[in-house]
Amino acid sequence: MSEAATRTVTTPPGLLASLDPLLREWLPRQRWFAGKGRPVTGFSLVAATELLPSTATLGLYHLLVRAHQPLLPGHVGAEQPGDCYQLLIGVREALPPRLAPALIGHVTQGPLAGRTVYEALHDTRPAELLLEALRTQARIGGLRFERDPNREIRSGLVPRLVTAEQSNSSIVYGDTFILKLLRRVVPGINPDLELPLALARAGCPRVPPPTAWLVADPEVPAGAPQPVEPYVLGVLQPFVQGATDGWELALRELAKGEDFVAEARDLGRATAEVHTVLARALPTVTLGHSQLRLMVDGMTERLEAAVHAVPALRPHASGLRSAFTALDDLAAEGHTWTAQRVHGDLHLGQCLRSPAGEWSLIDFEGEPARPLAERRMPQPAVRDVAGMLRSFDYAARSADPPQPEWAERCRAAYCSGYAEAAGRDPRTDPVLLRAYETDKAVYEVLYEARHRPEWLSVPLTAVRRLAASGLT
C-alpha cells in the first residue's frame, strides 16, 4: 500500500453527543435495526472516522456505535450490552430534494450545530469514495480498505443504492460490482467474507468471489486484557447482471402456473457443489453423542422458549420434541455425523439465477441474531438443506390459493439434484433432516408471531406435519 493511501484522521469531540437525539429517533426505524420494540437509552462510540471534513460542502463520517437498550423481560439487570451498528453519516448545510428520503435530522448542538445529517449511502459522492478507497487499498484512521491484488477495480463506476428491504445495505457499481455493507457488526472473522474467500481460492464457480473488503481496527482501551479483534464491515463482489433471486423466480413461476422442478434440481446440485468444496477447503469434524447432545439441547431450549411465547405451538410441543429426542436416541446408539462449514441461513432469497440458468449462492453471514462463534461452527450440511426445503414451502403457501403439491415436487427435485452432485441423498438421513426442519419451523413460528402475524399459518402448517410425523 502506498504512503499516499494512508491517512490519519481526527474527529471532533462531542460528535456522538450532538447526534444522539437524532439517532434515537432514526435508528429504530431502519429495517436492519435488531432491537425493535425496546427504546434506545443511549449510545457509546466504538470508532469514528472522518472520511470527508465536515467543514466542506459535503462532510462524511464513518461511525461504529453501540446502541444501549433495556433488557428483555426475564433478564437480570437494567440493560444488556448493546448491538454495534455501522453508520455512514453525511453532513450538508441543507439536503437537495433527491436526498430528502435519507434525512436523519438537523443538528442543534455540538460540532455539527446548524448542519443537516443524513444516511450517506443515498448520495453518489460518498458511495464513489468507498469504491475508490477499496480500489487504492486506502487506510484511513482505523479503516482498512483491502482487495484481491489479482482482481481489477475500474474507477468511475456509477453507484446506485439497492432500495429493496435488506438486513444490511448494498450499493451496485455500474452493474459490475456490488458492495454489501454489514450494519450490525461484531468483532471477529465474519463468514460472509471467510467462506466466499475460501470457495474462490478453491475454484468454486457457484459463489461470486470477493474482490475487496472493508475492515475496522478499533482502538484498544487502556488496560484491556487482550487485543480487540477487527470488525469486517463490507465485502465487494462481482454483480451478477440480469440475475433473479430464487424467491422472486419461484413466485413468478407459481403465478404463471409453471413448474419449478428443473430449477429446484439445478439448485440442489449447486448447493451440493458448494458443500463439497467447503468440506475440502476447511476442516471437518465428527459429531458423536456428546456433541449431538449439545445440539439437541439447543434445539429443545429454542422449542421451549417458542412454546412459552406462542400459545399456538403448545398442542404440538410433544410431537415436535420427539424430533429432537429421536436424534439423541440415534446418537446414543453410536451413530455419528460429519460436520463442516455451511451457509447457515440458506433459502431461495440467498440464491441467484443468471440469465444463462446458472445458480449462485450469496450472503454467507448466517443468521445475524446468533453469536458469531456459533455461526462459524461446523454443522451437518443437512442444516442448509432443511432451510431450503422450508423455503419451498413458504413460496408455495404464498400463492393464492396455496399450492402444497408444488412445494413437494420442488423439495423432491432439490434433494435429487443434491444427491446427483454430492453422491448422497439428504432424505436417506430422515431423523437428522426432520430435526433440522423442525428447528427451522419453530424459529419461523416465533419470528412470524413477533413480526408478521399474518404469515403465522405458513410455519404452523409445517409444525403440524412435523409433529405428526413423530407419531407414525
Number of C-alpha atoms within 10 A of each C-alpha: 10 9 8 9 13 16 13 10 14 11 16 13 10 12 17 18 16 17 23 17 15 16 18 16 14 15 19 18 11 14 13 18 16 17 16 15 10 13 14 19 12 15 21 15 14 14 19 23 21 20 23 18 15 20 12 11 11 15 20 24 22 18 19 24 21 20 24 20 21 17 15 13 6 6 10 9 9 9 13 14 11 18 17 21 21 21 20 21 22 28 26 20 17 17 17 8 8 9 14 13 11 17 18 20 17 19 19 15 14 15 19 21 13 14 19 19 26 24 20 23 24 22 17 13 15 22 21 19 14 16 25 18 18 22 21 18 22 22 23 18 20 18 24 21 25 21 20 16 11 7 12 11 20 12 12 11 16 16 24 19 17 16 10 8 10 11 16 16 19 21 22 21 23 14 15 16 23 22 27 21 22 24 19 21 21 19 17 13 16 23 22 20 22 15 25 26 19 19 23 16 11 13 12 18 16 20 24 20 23 24 23 24 22 26 18 22 17 19 12 12 10 6 6 8 8 8 11 14 14 19 21 24 25 25 25 27 21 18 16 17 12 12 18 18 19 25 18 14 19 22 18 13 12 20 12 8 12 12 14 19 19 13 21 26 23 22 27 27 23 25 29 24 19 23 24 16 17 22 19 14 16 13 11 17 15 13 19 16 19 12 13 21 19 12 17 22 14 14 21 20 12 16 24 17 12 22 19 12 15 16 9 16 21 15 12 17 19 14 18 28 20 21 26 26 17 17 23 23 14 15 19 15 10 9 14 15 18 14 18 22 23 26 30 24 21 25 21 23 19 17 23 25 20 15 12 8 12 15 25 22 25 19 19 21 19 20 14 15 9 9 11 19 10 12 22 20 14 20 23 21 23 23 23 22 28 25 21 27 22 23 21 26 23 22 23 22 20 16 15 9 8 16 16 16 11 20 22 16 16 25 23 17 22 29 24 22 24 26 19 17 19 19 11 14 16 20 16 10 12 12 18 23 23 25 26 24 25 27 25 19 24 26 16 20 26 22 16 18 17 13 11 11 12 9 17 18 15 21 24 19 13 19 25 16 15 21 21 15 14 16 9 5
